[in-house]
Amino acid sequence: MTNIFVAFLALMISMSALAQTNNPKETTMHAKGSFDVKVVPQKPDNPQEEKAGLGRMSLDKQFHGDLEAQSDGEMLSFMTEVKGSGGYVALEHVVGKLNGRSGSFVLQHNATMTRGTPQMNIVVVPDSGTGELAGISGTLIINIVEGKHFYEFDYSLPTQK
């Protein structure tokens, strides 16, 4: 069983390396700007979630800049007893225009904070793009400066015909 897992893992790593090579049918782009976010705590589905320290929030964002869009999402979080340590996962559906192309896509967040030091991984869910954003892939970085939210978005789209 262990050998099968190791072989599967090696195959996934090699496929990942191949997928990251330049694809002439895609255009890689960069977008940046700011966003406003409204985070609203939601009532726990059951009392055990609150006892366990889990939180659930709804997200409402307005993106500005190269991405002019609105998003709605859900976030699950946990804060430890150590100040500045915790984690969250989230999904958000983004609808609008990205560098002039209309459509939608879904962002998946996975983030941890260790005593104030963040580590985030925010990616476009594969095959979630619609309209002129069909086929989009990419990663997004969030920066917070003096309480203001900014994004840097590296993404690829199939070349338009």
C-alpha positions as CSV (number, residue, x, y, z in Angstrom):
1,M,0.0,0.0,0.0
2,T,2.8,2.4,0.9
3,N,4.6,1.7,-2.5
4,I,1.4,2.5,-4.3
5,F,1.1,5.8,-2.4
6,V,4.7,6.7,-3.1
7,A,4.3,5.9,-6.9
8,F,1.1,8.0,-7.0
9,L,2.8,10.9,-5.3
10,A,5.7,10.8,-7.7
11,L,3.3,10.7,-10.7
12,M,1.4,13.7,-9.3
13,I,4.7,15.7,-8.8
14,S,5.9,14.9,-12.4
15,M,2.5,15.8,-13.8
16,S,2.5,19.1,-11.9
17,A,6.0,19.9,-13.3
18,L,4.7,19.2,-16.8
19,A,1.6,21.4,-16.3
20,Q,3.8,24.3,-15.2
21,T,5.7,24.4,-18.5
22,N,4.8,27.2,-20.9
23,N,1.7,26.5,-22.9
24,P,1.6,28.5,-26.2
25,K,-2.2,28.4,-26.1
26,E,-2.3,30.5,-22.9
27,T,-1.5,34.1,-22.1
28,T,0.0,34.8,-18.6
29,M,-1.1,38.2,-17.1
30,H,-0.8,40.2,-14.0
31,A,-3.6,42.2,-12.3
32,K,-3.4,44.4,-9.2
33,G,-5.6,46.7,-7.2
34,S,-7.4,47.1,-4.0
35,F,-10.5,45.6,-2.5
36,D,-13.1,46.4,0.3
37,V,-14.3,43.5,2.3
38,K,-17.2,43.0,4.7
39,V,-16.9,40.0,7.0
40,V,-20.1,39.0,8.9
41,P,-19.9,36.3,11.6
42,Q,-22.6,33.6,11.1
43,K,-24.4,31.7,13.8
44,P,-22.9,28.2,14.4
45,D,-24.8,25.3,12.8
46,N,-24.4,23.4,16.1
47,P,-23.1,24.3,19.7
48,Q,-20.1,22.0,19.2
49,E,-18.6,24.3,16.6
50,E,-18.5,27.2,19.1
51,K,-17.1,25.0,21.9
52,A,-14.3,23.9,19.5
53,G,-13.4,27.5,18.7
54,L,-14.5,27.3,15.1
55,G,-16.0,30.4,13.4
56,R,-18.0,30.8,10.2
57,M,-18.3,34.1,8.3
58,S,-19.8,35.3,5.1
59,L,-17.6,37.4,2.8
60,D,-18.7,40.3,0.6
61,K,-15.9,42.0,-1.4
62,Q,-15.7,44.7,-4.0
63,F,-12.5,44.6,-6.1
64,H,-11.1,47.7,-7.8
65,G,-8.3,48.2,-10.3
66,D,-7.5,45.6,-13.0
67,L,-10.2,43.4,-11.4
68,E,-13.5,45.3,-11.3
69,A,-15.7,42.7,-9.6
70,Q,-17.9,41.7,-6.7
71,S,-17.5,38.5,-4.7
72,D,-19.5,36.5,-2.2
73,G,-18.0,33.8,-0.1
74,E,-17.9,31.7,3.0
75,M,-15.0,31.3,5.5
76,L,-14.3,28.9,8.3
77,S,-11.7,29.9,10.9
78,F,-10.0,28.9,14.1
79,M,-7.9,31.1,16.4
80,T,-5.6,29.5,18.9
81,E,-5.0,30.7,22.5
82,V,-1.6,32.0,21.3
83,K,-2.0,35.6,20.1
84,G,-1.7,35.9,16.3
85,S,-2.0,32.1,15.5
86,G,-4.8,30.5,13.7
87,G,-6.1,29.4,10.3
88,Y,-8.9,29.8,7.8
89,V,-10.2,28.3,4.6
90,A,-12.6,30.0,2.3
91,L,-14.3,29.9,-1.1
92,E,-15.5,33.0,-2.9
93,H,-17.4,33.4,-6.2
94,V,-16.0,36.4,-8.1
95,V,-18.1,38.1,-10.8
96,G,-17.0,41.0,-13.0
97,K,-14.3,42.2,-15.4
98,L,-10.6,41.2,-15.3
99,N,-8.5,43.4,-17.5
100,G,-11.6,44.0,-19.7
101,R,-12.8,40.4,-19.9
102,S,-16.2,39.6,-18.4
103,G,-17.1,36.5,-16.5
104,S,-16.7,34.7,-13.2
105,F,-14.5,32.3,-11.3
106,V,-14.0,30.8,-7.8
107,L,-11.1,31.5,-5.5
108,Q,-10.1,28.9,-2.9
109,H,-8.2,30.2,0.2
110,N,-6.1,28.2,2.6
111,A,-4.2,30.3,5.2
112,T,-2.4,30.0,8.5
113,M,-0.9,32.6,10.8
114,T,1.9,31.7,13.2
115,R,2.3,34.3,15.9
116,G,1.5,37.1,13.5
117,T,3.3,35.7,10.4
118,P,0.8,34.8,7.6
119,Q,1.1,32.1,5.0
120,M,-1.6,32.2,2.4
121,N,-2.4,30.1,-0.6
122,I,-5.2,31.5,-2.8
123,V,-5.8,29.8,-6.1
124,V,-8.5,29.8,-8.9
125,V,-10.5,26.6,-8.7
126,P,-9.8,24.7,-11.9
127,D,-12.6,24.9,-14.5
128,S,-14.6,27.4,-12.5
129,G,-14.2,30.2,-15.0
130,T,-17.2,31.4,-17.1
131,G,-17.8,33.7,-20.0
132,E,-14.6,35.4,-21.3
133,L,-12.8,34.0,-18.2
134,A,-13.4,30.4,-19.1
135,G,-10.2,28.4,-18.7
136,I,-8.7,30.8,-16.2
137,S,-6.1,29.6,-13.7
138,G,-3.9,31.5,-11.3
139,T,-2.9,32.6,-7.8
140,L,-3.8,35.7,-5.8
141,I,-1.8,37.4,-3.0
142,I,-3.4,39.7,-0.4
143,N,-1.4,42.5,1.2
144,I,-2.8,44.6,4.0
145,V,-1.1,48.0,4.4
146,E,-2.3,50.4,7.1
147,G,-5.6,48.6,7.2
148,K,-6.2,48.8,3.5
149,H,-6.5,45.6,1.4
150,F,-4.6,45.1,-1.9
151,Y,-4.3,42.2,-4.3
152,E,-1.7,40.9,-6.8
153,F,-3.2,38.3,-9.2
154,D,-1.1,36.3,-11.6
155,Y,-3.3,34.4,-13.9
156,S,-3.4,32.6,-17.3
157,L,-6.2,32.5,-19.9
158,P,-6.5,30.5,-23.1
159,T,-5.4,32.7,-26.0
160,Q,-8.4,34.4,-27.7
161,K,-9.0,33.4,-31.3
